[in-house]
Amino acid sequence: MPVIFDIDHASAEALATGALADARVVASAPQLLQALAERPDEYAVVIGPYVPADDAYTICNYLRISSPNSSVILVRDDVTTDVLAAAMQAGARDVVLSSTPVGVEHAVERAAQFADAARNPSDPTATADVPAAEEPPAPAPREPGKVVTVWSPKGGVGKTTAAVNLALTLSERGKQVCLVDLDLAFGDVAITMQLFPTYSIEHAIGRDGTLNVDELHTLLTLHSDTMAILAAPTHPEVRERITASLITKVLDTLRETFDYIVVDTAPTLDDQGVSAMDASEDIVVVATLDVPTLKNVKIGLEALDELEVTANRHLLLNRADDEVGINADRIEGILGIKPIARISTSIDIAVATNAGAPIVLKNPAHPATRAIRELASHITGEPFDPIALASSSPVPEAAVAQQPRRLWKRR
C-alpha cells in the first residue's frame, strides 16, 4: 500500500484516488517515517506538490539510503529540466506533473513492478499484481545491429548532444535505435531528452553471463516507436560496479533487436568505454577547434591505435568556426583524419537542448541538423537528401513533449 505525503490535505486527498484509493496519507515527515517503519517493505512513496522542493529532495536522498526498495515519486506543479536533474540526483524514481493524475498511477505501477522484480531477481520481467501499462511490441528478429560509439577525450565538446541527435536521426530513417549512456558517473542522455527512467544499466549488474533480450528490454526507456534509451546510473559510485564484460554483454544483446546502438561515453579512456569501442563498427570522434582539445584528441587517437581498436573512425567538428584561429581545413593534417561533418557555433542548439527538443527534432532545416544527417549517411552508407531536408518544417515543442515515455520490453 503506497504512502502519500503532502502538507496540504486537499492535495493529498486528490492524489488518493483510482489505484491509490487505499494509500495511506500522511501530512508530515515524522508521520512518513513512522509509516515506513511500520511497513519496511513499502514499495512506493508519493510526495505531493505542496511539499517544498528542498524538503522533497532531502526526503528522497534519505529514503534512497534508508529504504532503497521504496520508489519515491515526486509530484510537481511544473517539471523543468532543473527539477528533473535535482530529483534524479536526490534519488527519486519518477517525477510526475500534478495535472496528470493518471501519470501518478502509472508511476506507482512501475514502482510495484520494480519492487516485484527486486524480490524475484531470477525473473526480472515479473510484475506485481497491478495492471501493466500497454507496451509496444519489441522489434522482430533481424540481422545483428551495428554499434556506433560517440567519444571524445575532452569534456564539454558537445559529445552527448551529438550522440542524442545522431540517434534521433537514425531513428527518423525508420531504424530501430537504442541510445546507451555509458558516461556512468555523470550521464546526461536522459535529462537531455527530458526522460525520467525507472531503470538504468545499474539494474543489469551481476548478469554479465546471463543477461538476455527479455531481461534487458525491461531496463529500457522508450522515447518513440523507433528509439529507446538505456540510462546511466543515478549515482556516480555505481560506476565501479559496472564491469567491462557487462558492457560487452549489453551491447551484444542489444544487437539482437536494434538496427543501431549509439553509445555515449565518458570523456576518458576507461575500461567500459574501451569495451564499447571494441564492440563497435564505427566510432564518432567529437572535437572542437581549440588547442587543448586537438592535443587530447590526437593523443586519444594514438591510444586507440595502441589498444588495437579497429572500428571505422569518423571525425565530427563541433563549434567549427574559422574565427577561433584554427582553420577546419587544417585538421586532417593535425589529427591524421578527415572531418566528416562540421557544426558551427549556434545558440539554437543550446536552446533546443534546454527545451528537451534536440535540434534535429526542433529544426530539421537547421545547418546543425544537416551536419548530423550527413554524418548519419556516412555511417549507414545511405544517400543524403538535402532537398528533403530543406523542405522540412520545425516540430512544435508540444509535439516533442508528447513522445511516449514507457518501458520497451518483449512480450
Sequence and secondary structure as in RCSB ss.txt:
>XXXX:A:sequence
MPVIFDIDHASAEALATGALADARVVASAPQLLQALAERPDEYAVVIGPYVPADDAYTICNYLRISSPNSSVILV
RDDVTTDVLAAAMQAGARDVVLSSTPVGVEHAVERAAQFADAARNPSDPTATADVPAAEEPPAPAPREPGKVVTV
WSPKGGVGKTTAAVNLALTLSERGKQVCLVDLDLAFGDVAITMQLFPTYSIEHAIGRDGTLNVDELHTLLTLHSD
TMAILAAPTHPEVRERITASLITKVLDTLRETFDYIVVDTAPTLDDQGVSAMDASEDIVVVATLDVPTLKNVKIG
LEALDELEVTANRHLLLNRADDEVGINADRIEGILGIKPIARISTSIDIAVATNAGAPIVLKNPAHPATRAIREL
ASHITGEPFDPIALASSSPVPEAAVAQQPRRLWKRR
>XXXX:A:secstr
  EEE SSHHHHHHHSSGGGTT EEESSHHHHHHHHHH TT  EEEE TTS HHHHHHHHHHHHHH TTSEEEEE
ES   HHHHHHHHHHT SEEEETT HHHHHHHHHHHHHHHHHHH TT TT   SS            S  EEEEE
E SSTTSSHHHHHHHHHHHHHHTT  EEEEEE TTT  HHHHTT   S  GGGGTT TTT  HHHHHTT EEEET
TEEEE   SSGGGGGGS HHHHHHHHHHHTTT SEEEEEE SS  HHHHHHHHT SEEEEEEESSHHHHHHHHHH
HHHHHHTT  SEEEEEEES  GGGSS GGGHHHHHSS EEEEE   HHHHHHHHTT  HHHH TTSHHHHHHHHH
HHHHH     HHHHHT     HHHHHTS   B    
